[in-house]
Amino acid sequence: MKEAILLCPDESQRLLGEWNDTVSFQSIHCPIEPGHQRPGRRIGQLSIELPERAMLKPFAWTWYSECLISEAALETLNSASLTGFDTRPVEITRKGIPINHSYRELIVTGWGGVAREDSGVK
């Protein structure tokens, strides 16, 4: 029987740092009250500040629920022919200085649907 895996941070995983100042959002203005607005989608590349002692695992999450995936984990997903996701570049800094890394932002594009009963997935 196949087992479903829930992809989320576990209790022991420390969440990554805050967004850098370079992260910006589109503005959504209220059509009824001109003074009301809120942030919409993020514009451009994700850029985060990594805390000094933070350790990156194959999957790592930011405080705002973005998921970063290591190159090795991405290769595993691709070799298993998994679909329903895309990746984007991510800038990671420590003390404001960009660091070399092998991570990308994981973007979920599908939802997986409901498995057929005969598949054995529960």
GINORHU-V581667 format. One record per pair of residues at least 12 apart in sequence whose C-alpha atoms are under 10 Angstrom apart, sorted by sequence separation. I is the first residue (numbers start at 1). J is the second residue. D is the distance in whole Angstrom. If there is no record, write none. Layout:
BEGIN
i={I | I}
j={J | J}
d={D | D}
END
This chain:
BEGIN
i={26 | 27 | 28 | 50 | 56 | 57 | 58 | 59 | 74 | 90 | 91 | 92 | 25 | 26 | 27 | 28 | 49 | 56 | 57 | 58 | 74 | 89 | 90 | 91 | 25 | 26 | 27 | 48 | 56 | 58 | 59 | 89 | 90 | 91 | 24 | 25 | 26 | 27 | 48 | 58 | 59 | 88 | 89 | 90 | 24 | 25 | 26 | 57 | 58 | 87 | 88 | 89 | 90 | 24 | 25 | 26 | 87 | 88 | 89 | 24 | 25 | 69 | 86 | 87 | 88 | 23 | 24 | 25 | 68 | 86 | 87 | 88 | 23 | 24 | 46 | 67 | 68 | 86 | 87 | 22 | 23 | 24 | 68 | 85 | 86 | 87 | 22 | 23 | 24 | 46 | 68 | 85 | 86 | 87 | 22 | 23 | 24 | 84 | 85 | 86 | 22 | 23 | 84 | 85 | 86 | 22 | 23 | 83 | 84 | 85 | 20 | 21 | 22 | 83 | 84 | 85 | 19 | 20 | 21 | 83 | 84 | 19 | 20 | 21 | 83 | 84 | 18 | 19 | 20 | 74 | 83 | 18 | 19 | 20 | 71 | 72 | 73 | 74 | 17 | 18 | 19 | 70 | 71 | 72 | 16 | 17 | 18 | 70 | 71 | 74 | 16 | 17 | 18 | 69 | 70 | 71 | 16 | 17 | 68 | 69 | 70 | 15 | 16 | 17 | 68 | 69 | 70 | 15 | 67 | 68 | 69 | 70 | 17 | 67 | 68 | 69 | 16 | 67 | 68 | 69 | 15 | 16 | 66 | 67 | 68 | 14 | 15 | 16 | 54 | 66 | 67 | 13 | 14 | 15 | 52 | 53 | 66 | 67 | 13 | 14 | 46 | 47 | 48 | 49 | 50 | 51 | 52 | 13 | 14 | 19 | 45 | 46 | 47 | 48 | 49 | 50 | 51 | 52 | 60 | 13 | 16 | 17 | 18 | 19 | 44 | 45 | 46 | 47 | 48 | 49 | 50 | 51 | 58 | 59 | 61 | 15 | 16 | 17 | 18 | 19 | 44 | 45 | 46 | 47 | 48 | 49 | 50 | 56 | 58 | 59 | 60 | 61 | 13 | 14 | 15 | 16 | 17 | 18 | 44 | 45 | 46 | 47 | 48 | 49 | 50 | 57 | 59 | 60 | 13 | 14 | 15 | 16 | 17 | 49 | 50 | 56 | 59 | 13 | 14 | 15 | 16 | 48 | 49 | 50 | 14 | 15 | 16 | 49 | 50 | 9 | 15 | 16 | 48 | 49 | 8 | 9 | 16 | 47 | 7 | 8 | 9 | 16 | 8 | 9 | 9 | 8 | 9 | 46 | 47 | 8 | 46 | 7 | 45 | 20 | 19 | 20 | 19 | 20 | 19 | 17 | 21 | 17 | 20 | 17 | 2 | 3 | 4 | 1 | 2 | 3 | 4 | 1 | 2 | 3 | 1 | 2 | 1}
j={38 | 39 | 40 | 62 | 68 | 69 | 70 | 71 | 86 | 102 | 103 | 104 | 38 | 39 | 40 | 41 | 62 | 69 | 70 | 71 | 87 | 102 | 103 | 104 | 39 | 40 | 41 | 62 | 70 | 72 | 73 | 103 | 104 | 105 | 39 | 40 | 41 | 42 | 63 | 73 | 74 | 103 | 104 | 105 | 40 | 41 | 42 | 73 | 74 | 103 | 104 | 105 | 106 | 41 | 42 | 43 | 104 | 105 | 106 | 42 | 43 | 87 | 104 | 105 | 106 | 42 | 43 | 44 | 87 | 105 | 106 | 107 | 43 | 44 | 66 | 87 | 88 | 106 | 107 | 43 | 44 | 45 | 89 | 106 | 107 | 108 | 44 | 45 | 46 | 68 | 90 | 107 | 108 | 109 | 45 | 46 | 47 | 107 | 108 | 109 | 46 | 47 | 108 | 109 | 110 | 47 | 48 | 108 | 109 | 110 | 46 | 47 | 48 | 109 | 110 | 111 | 46 | 47 | 48 | 110 | 111 | 47 | 48 | 49 | 111 | 112 | 47 | 48 | 49 | 103 | 112 | 48 | 49 | 50 | 101 | 102 | 103 | 104 | 48 | 49 | 50 | 101 | 102 | 103 | 48 | 49 | 50 | 102 | 103 | 106 | 49 | 50 | 51 | 102 | 103 | 104 | 50 | 51 | 102 | 103 | 104 | 50 | 51 | 52 | 103 | 104 | 105 | 51 | 103 | 104 | 105 | 106 | 54 | 104 | 105 | 106 | 54 | 105 | 106 | 107 | 54 | 55 | 105 | 106 | 107 | 54 | 55 | 56 | 94 | 106 | 107 | 54 | 55 | 56 | 93 | 94 | 107 | 108 | 55 | 56 | 88 | 89 | 90 | 91 | 92 | 93 | 94 | 56 | 57 | 62 | 88 | 89 | 90 | 91 | 92 | 93 | 94 | 95 | 103 | 57 | 60 | 61 | 62 | 63 | 88 | 89 | 90 | 91 | 92 | 93 | 94 | 95 | 102 | 103 | 105 | 60 | 61 | 62 | 63 | 64 | 89 | 90 | 91 | 92 | 93 | 94 | 95 | 101 | 103 | 104 | 105 | 106 | 59 | 60 | 61 | 62 | 63 | 64 | 90 | 91 | 92 | 93 | 94 | 95 | 96 | 103 | 105 | 106 | 60 | 61 | 62 | 63 | 64 | 96 | 97 | 103 | 106 | 61 | 62 | 63 | 64 | 96 | 97 | 98 | 63 | 64 | 65 | 98 | 99 | 59 | 65 | 66 | 98 | 99 | 59 | 60 | 67 | 98 | 59 | 60 | 61 | 68 | 61 | 62 | 65 | 65 | 67 | 104 | 105 | 67 | 105 | 67 | 105 | 91 | 91 | 92 | 92 | 93 | 93 | 92 | 96 | 93 | 96 | 94 | 119 | 120 | 121 | 119 | 120 | 121 | 122 | 120 | 121 | 122 | 121 | 122 | 122}
d={9 | 5 | 6 | 9 | 9 | 8 | 5 | 10 | 10 | 9 | 9 | 10 | 9 | 6 | 6 | 9 | 10 | 9 | 8 | 8 | 9 | 10 | 7 | 9 | 6 | 5 | 8 | 8 | 9 | 7 | 8 | 8 | 5 | 9 | 9 | 6 | 6 | 10 | 10 | 6 | 9 | 9 | 5 | 6 | 10 | 6 | 6 | 10 | 9 | 9 | 6 | 6 | 10 | 9 | 4 | 6 | 6 | 5 | 9 | 6 | 5 | 8 | 10 | 5 | 7 | 7 | 5 | 8 | 9 | 8 | 5 | 7 | 7 | 7 | 9 | 10 | 9 | 6 | 6 | 10 | 7 | 9 | 10 | 7 | 5 | 8 | 9 | 7 | 9 | 10 | 8 | 5 | 6 | 10 | 9 | 7 | 10 | 9 | 4 | 7 | 9 | 6 | 6 | 5 | 10 | 7 | 8 | 9 | 5 | 7 | 8 | 8 | 9 | 9 | 4 | 9 | 8 | 6 | 9 | 8 | 7 | 6 | 5 | 9 | 10 | 7 | 9 | 4 | 6 | 9 | 9 | 6 | 6 | 10 | 9 | 8 | 9 | 9 | 6 | 6 | 9 | 9 | 5 | 9 | 8 | 5 | 8 | 6 | 6 | 9 | 8 | 5 | 9 | 8 | 4 | 7 | 6 | 6 | 10 | 5 | 7 | 10 | 7 | 9 | 6 | 5 | 9 | 10 | 10 | 5 | 6 | 9 | 8 | 8 | 4 | 6 | 7 | 6 | 6 | 10 | 8 | 9 | 7 | 5 | 9 | 7 | 10 | 8 | 10 | 7 | 8 | 10 | 8 | 9 | 10 | 10 | 8 | 9 | 9 | 9 | 8 | 9 | 8 | 9 | 6 | 9 | 7 | 9 | 10 | 8 | 8 | 7 | 6 | 6 | 6 | 6 | 7 | 8 | 9 | 9 | 7 | 9 | 7 | 9 | 10 | 7 | 5 | 5 | 5 | 5 | 5 | 8 | 10 | 9 | 10 | 7 | 6 | 6 | 7 | 9 | 10 | 6 | 6 | 6 | 6 | 6 | 8 | 10 | 9 | 10 | 9 | 10 | 10 | 9 | 6 | 5 | 7 | 8 | 10 | 7 | 8 | 8 | 9 | 7 | 9 | 10 | 10 | 10 | 8 | 8 | 5 | 6 | 9 | 7 | 10 | 9 | 9 | 9 | 9 | 6 | 9 | 9 | 9 | 10 | 9 | 9 | 10 | 9 | 9 | 8 | 9 | 10 | 10 | 10 | 8 | 7 | 10 | 9 | 9 | 9 | 7 | 10 | 8 | 10 | 9 | 9 | 9 | 9 | 10 | 9 | 7 | 10 | 9 | 9 | 10 | 9 | 9 | 8 | 10 | 10 | 10 | 10 | 8 | 10 | 8 | 9 | 7 | 8 | 6 | 6 | 7 | 5 | 5 | 7 | 7 | 8 | 8}
END
